Amino acid sequence: MMRFYTTSAKPFHSDHYSRLVSLIDSCKSMQQIKQTHAQLITTALISHPVSANKLLKLAACASLSYAHKLFDQIPQPDLFIYNTMIKAHSLSPHSCHNSLIVFRSLTQDLGLFPNRYSFVFAFSACGNGLGVQEGEQVRIHAVKVGLENNVFVVNALIGMYGKWGLVGESQKVFQWAVDRDLYSWNTLIAAYVGSGNMSLAKELFDGMRERDVVSWSTIIAGYVQVGCFMEALDFFHKMLQIGPKPNEYTLVSALAACSNLVALDQGKWIHAYIGKGEIKMNERLLASIIDMYAKCGEIESASRVFFEHKVKQKVWLWNAMIGGFAMHGMPNEAINVFEQMKVEKISPNKVTFIALLNACSHGYMVEEGKLYFRLMVSDYAITPEIEHYGCMVDLLSRSGLLKEAEDMISSMPMAPDVAIWGALLNACRIYKDMERGYRIGRIIKGMDPNHIGCHVLLSNIYSTSGRWNEARILREKNEISRDRKKIPGCSSIELKGTFHQFLVGDQSHPQSREIYSFLDEMTTKLKSAGYVP
């Protein structure tokens, strides 16, 4: 049991104190932290607020439970120590309630008063894992101590409401604030982005007198999150022209936009921009570059970037390469990367196994898929989620093991979604298992009566089995649903660094007349060659 001795302390020498403080800073493991803790106790330096706070910060990074036990046994923690514990707990979604417990202890300590940092960390805890009621209680206390208009507290409050999705409340706090800074604007933009309201985010961005790299990066990331990739690249280009120098987060978002638009030339330009030393390369950027090349069809370039980088310590870098090989139907290469990952002692995560199972599915590698599905549980204690089950159902369905696929769906610990049933329904069409297809089609229709994809697959199954009337009825329903729900189809192409986007029936392109003329000519030639649309 840990004990703190404060009454039998001998006067400590400043040199000895300096050596112990340096020893705290040099700790690299939990074992070293415990050894240093023991030395502080034997020298009575544990009662010194600076050394106690340093040890507490270090322990909180390694083990929150150990840090909390340490905190509980400090006789008279000062405000810095309280704030250290409030902050440490606020960063973990599973420990946010402890953050509020420490905050309440601080408010009940007769000799201390919470400062602006106390409220910032407490609001962060409420936003990360607690509810509205707890947040409002902390806000009331901020009013009581006269800190409700402090700009740090205001910004934390805007962020808390934003994390809850209460952007209206974030907006009210912003508008009523006596004092605002650039961080206030950025935090409200982030709240709008988090709720998917890019029109309000852009309106606020346009109204800013001053913008920093966070402002630009947030708006670019927001457009990527809602699927407006061209707008994201437009803002990225504006940033290069009139804004601050982009940082890692800006470039990750820009590369994601390139990936989704298959904008290879622009992706290559960003890669070259990083390579010139404009920004320090790191593994997150490398993963984004690999993903960009893979999604743009350049798997050789993706592979070269991956294998030329000697130090690969972050799991997301390996995930990007495994996912790239899976996307290109190269299951053996994906498995080889995973096996190399094991040799390098990089712990896989749930995303790793989604990519790996996807690779097995594309390669019809049933036994390998089953092995890795078991391995994620037995060797890595990763609980399969709906995406992993979806990959396995897809693998079994593609391989013609329809009964086994349906049995797996029935054994899932969570309710299967339409996509999982849809994979099996498509396999029923391919392998002409009509009766199973009818039954699964009814299940999907019960889940989503207007699901167009289900109607198309089921009508094809009816047609194949000669049930023309049912097929006709489904097609008619499908046309009604399509007219009512379908978003116009969109395609895009990058030519000489310029991006062109087209909608169905679009006439807005300045060269639309020439484009449609060429399309008609090409269609005529295809038909004359025997193509049947």
PyMOL commands that set and color helices and strands:
alter all, ss='L'
color gray80, all
select helices_A, chain A and resi 14-25+30-42+45-47+49-62+64-72+79-90+96-108+116-129+132-144+151-164+167-176+182-194+198-206+213-225+229-242+248-261+264-278+283-295+299-308+315-327+331-343+350-362+366-378+386-398+402-411+418-430+434-447+452-464+468-485+512-528
alter helices_A, ss='H'
color red, helices_A
select strands_A, chain A and resi 490-495+498-503
alter strands_A, ss='S'
color yellow, strands_A
deselect
rebuild
show_as cartoon
